[in-house]
Amino acid sequence: MHLTVWNVPETCSEEEVRDFVKRELGHYAKGVTVYDVGTSNAHADIELDSDVPYVGEAVARELQSRRLAGVALRVSAAPFDGEAQQDSTRPASVR
């Protein structure tokens, strides 16, 4: 499962974003990749360490209320990340 975190402040370094995510999500944060650091398009992709349905949505809602360097984060979860990928590989007659 993956989350996307938008509104990452331009003033934050990649390390600051990773530390923040690890602190807020603990063991759920399996991996953090930060893109466009130092720009107005800065955002992060978080790989969650869970295969349980709806965990991504719950974690996204919780993280949505957090602020990083005074900026409110916008967070979205990919619904049913694994199922969507599996469905796309099945023939249309099986779906």
ABEGO torsion letter per residue (X at the ends): XBBBBBGBBAABBAAAAAAAAAAAAEAABABBBBBGBGBAABBBBBBBBBABBGAAAAAAAAAAABBBGGBBBBBBBBBGAAAAAAAAABBAAAX
